[in-house]
Amino acid sequence: MKYVFAGLICAVLFASCNSNEPSATDLPDHALYHVPTVQPFTDSILNNPSEARYYFMRAEALSNLNEDSMALIDVRRAAALDSLNQQYAFTIGYLLLGQNKATEAIEALNRSEKLSPGNLNTALLLSEAHLTNNDIAAAQLQLDQILSRHPGHPAANYWQAKIKAQQKDLPGAVAILERVVRQHPGHYEANFQLADWYRDMGKKEAIDQYRRTYALDTNDVAPLYEIGAMYEQQQQWKLAKEAYRYCIEKDLDYTDAYLRIGTILLHQDSTEKALRQFNIAVATSPASAEAYFNKGRCFEKLHLADSAIVAYGQALVFDKNMEAARTALQKLKK
């Protein structure tokens, strides 16, 4: 589960510690618990419902499926059963921060820090959480404590750069990351962020920096996608499409690239070509509301109202709050 596992409600965390230990019949069920990679841990939990580590192991399996909300429930159960486990408290903070719940994350991380004073990873994540919560002073305090002991720590300097950026000192932020990248050329996050900041500053070095970032982890084509996005922002349509296609060449299932190529083609009145791209996007991400919405736009331009209605309706199935699809659907039905 990302880097956290390597190293149900809030009330459950606080109240369950004083409640009776759970039995198998007390545990709610969910379809995700029976996915093949998760089922073994579900079986262990059913056989040993009071064993904290099995919930934590199932949380890892759920997070590997990008189901962090469900993973959080299990880690909270683990913490309720073993309230002195620092890793559980830390992971709760990590998962909450990933869900943009910075205040709750800080509370969990403060518990983690009390259980393991001076833990470097906890201090780093606390700094990130405070920065997310727009409390720069608290974020800086955490970093100062780390940098006083480890002045060259790459992750601490990375977050120092993020603080500089939040203080509107982008040149200062870039200078810090350039130093981090020189000293730690394999630091993926620093390389990627530096590329983004080069792009934001209009520097031509952004493209090479994105390519260097991709070379660090060829399983992640996001840096290649960003090259296309940069060209698209500059309205260099041909270069944008080429960049997106190269991204797809490296990862045939990268849905966002198909969506962007389709959007450019639709903008250029190549509606049938655009529709083909959106069809591929649906094939790679069957629950993509955006892909169905754009299929609807294509059908409208092709004067296929019935097909457009179906596509817009499908978009609303996967995102009931998509107002653009709802408006288009209502317009066609009239």
N, C-alpha and C positions, 0 to 999 in steps of 0.2 A: 504494500500500500504506500506508494510513493516512497519517500525516504523515511517516513515516520515509523512504520512497523519494522523496518530493518533495525535500526538503532533500538426514561425513554423520554422521556419528558424530563425536564430538569428535576421535577419532584422525585423521580425515580432515583436520581443520584443521591439526593440528600435524605430521602425518607427510607429508601430500601435498606440502608445500612442497619436500621433499627427494627426492620420488619422480619418476619419469618423468612427463612431461606426459601427460594422458589422451588416449586416442584414442576415436573414435566407438564402437568395439566394446567399450570398457571401461565405457561408461555404462549404468546400469540403466534400465529402462523402467518407465513407470507410466501408467495410463489417464488420469490428470489432465494428463499432458504433451501429450495430444492433444485436449484441449478446445479449441474454436475460438479462444478468446482467448489460449490458451497455445501452440498449435501453431506459430505463426511463430517464437517464441523457441526452441522445441525444434528446429526446422529449422536455425536459426542455430547452435545448439550442435552439432548433428550435423555441420554443415559446418565449424565452427571450434571444436572441443572444448577448445582451449587459451585461448580468449578469455574472460576473467573477466567482462566486462560483460554478456555474453549470459546467464550464469547469474543475475546480479543482476536483469536485466530480466525473466527468467522468474519469479524469486522474487516480483517485484512483481505479476505477473499471477496467480500462485498465491495470494498474500495477498488480492488483490481477490476471490478466490473463497472467502475465509475458510479457506484451507488453509495456515495459518501453519507447521505442522509440516513440510510439504513445502517451503515457502518457505525455512525455516531450512537445510534440506539444501543448497539451491542457493546461498544466501548463503555458507555455509561453503565450498562449492566455489570460489566467486569469491574468497574470502579466501585459500584455499590457493594459488590461482594468482597473486594479487596481495596479498601479506601486508602491504604498506605503505599500503594504501588505508584511510584512516580511516573512510570511510562504511561499508565492509563490516563492520569491527569494531563500529562503533556499532550497525548494524542487527542484528547477531548478538545483542548485548546487549539490544536492544529486544525482539526476538522471544523470547528466553529469558525475559525478565521477564514477557512476556505469557503464558508457559506456567508461571508461578510457580516458575521456577528462578532464584531471586534470586542465589544464590552464584555460579552459572555466569555469570549476567548481569554481575555485578560484575567478574569476571575479564575478560570481553570488553570491558567499558566502560573498565577500567583500561588495556587495550591501546589502545583508541580515544583515551584521554586522552594517552598517551605519543606517539601519532602526531600529535596536534593539541593541544598543551598550551593550557589556558585556554579550550577550546571550551565555550561556554555550554550548548548542548544536552546535551553529555556530562555536564557537572556536574549539570544538572537530573535527568537520568535516573539518574545515580549516586545522587543523594539519594533518589530514589524506590526504587531497588533496595535501598539500605541500610535504608530505612524498612520495606520489605517483609520484609527479613531481621531486623527487630526490633533493628537497631543504630541507635538514635536519635542517639547521639553522632556517628557517622560521617555520618548524614544531615544533621545540623545543621551539621557542619563544611563540607559542600559548599554549603549554603545561605548560610552566613555569608560565604563567599568571593564568592558572587554578589551578595548584598545589600550588601556593603561597596562594590561598584562600581556596582550598579544597585539602589538601595534601593526603588524603586517597581516593580520588575519583577513583573508580574502572576503569571507561572508560579511564580517563586520564592516569592512570598507565598502562593500557593495551597498549595504544599508546606509552607510554614511553618505554615499553618493545620492541615494534616493531621498534622504533628508534635504540635501543641497537642492535637489530638483524641486522638492515641495516648497522650499523657501524661494523659488523662482531664480535660483542661481544655476542655470543649466550649464554654462561654461565650466563652473566649478565642479559640478557633478560629473561632467564628461572627463575633466582632468583626473579625477579620482579613479574613474573606471578605466581610463587609458593606462594608468599605473597598475591597476589590478590585473588587467589583461597582459601587460608586459611581464609582470612577475608570476602570474598564474594563467598562462595561455589556454589552459584547458577548462577554465571556469565558464561553464555554459551560460548561466544567467547573466554574468557580467558582459560576455560577448554579445548576447542577444539584446540586452538593454542598451549597450553602447551603439549597436546598429540602429535601434529605434531612435535614439537621441540624435545620431548623425542625420537620420531622415528628417526629424523634426527641425533640425537646424539648416536643412537644405544642403547638406554636404554630400558631394558625389561619392565620398568614401563609404556611404551607407551600403551600397550594393556589394562591394567586396567584403564588408564586415558581415553582412547577412550570409554570404557564401562561406566565410570562415566559420561562422556559427553552425551552419548546416554540416560542415565537415566534421565538427566535433561529435555530432550524433546524427548519423544518416537515417536513423529510424524516425526522426522528427522533421517533416518537411515544412513546418511552420515558417522558418526563415525564408525559404524559397517563395512561399505564398506572399510574404510581406514585400518581396521585390515586386511581384505583380501588383500588389495593392499600392505601392509607391508610384509605379508607372501609371496606374489607373487614376490616382489622385492628380497626377500631372496631365491627364487626358492624352497620354501617349498610348492610344488604344492598341496599336499593333504590338508594341513592346510588352504591354500588359498581358495580352493574350498569349504571347510567346512564353512569358514568365510563368503564367498559370499552367500552361501546357507542360512546361518542364517540371513543374511541381507535380502534376498528375503522372508524368512519366516515372517519377520516383515513388509515387504512392497512388495507385489507381483508385483507392477508396477515399481520397481527400475531397469530401463533398463540397467544401467551401469554394474550391477552385472551379469546379463545374458551375456552381451558382454564379460566380463572378464572370466567367466566360459567357454564360448565357445572358447575363444582364447587359454586358457590353454588346453582344450580338443583337439583343432586343433594342438597345439604344440605336444601333446602326440599321434597324429595320430588316435584319436577317432573321425574321421570326421563326421560320421552320428550323433553321440551324440552332436558334436559341432553345426551341422546344426540345430538340434532341439532347442538349446539355442538361436541361432540367429533368428530363426523363432519366438520364444517367444519375443525376443527383438523388432522385427518388430511389433508384436501385441501390445506391450506396448508403443512403440514410432513409429508410422507408417511413420514418416518423418525422421527416423534415417538413414543417409547416411552410417554411419559406420556399421550398422546392415546389410544393403544390400550389402555393399562391402565384408563383411565377409561371407555372403551367397555365393557370387560369388567365393570366395576362396575355400569354401567347394565344390561347384559344379565342379570347376576345378579339385580338387583332386579326385572327384568321376567320372571324365571323362564325365561330362555332360556339354559340351561346350555351347549348346544353352541356357540352364538354367543359366549358368554363365554370358553369354552375357546380358541376361535380367536383372540379378541382378546388374551387374556393371552399366548398363544403368540407372537403377533405382537409384543407388547411386548418379550418376551424376545429376539426376533430382533434388535431394535434396541438393546437394553440387557440383555446377558446377566447383569448383576449386579443387576438389579431384583428384590430379594428379595420385595417385596410381590406382584409378579406371579407369581413362582415359587410362593409359598405359596398364593395364591388358585387357581392352576392345579392344584396337588397336591390341594387340598381338593376341588375339583370332580371331579377324576378318580377320587377315592375313592368 
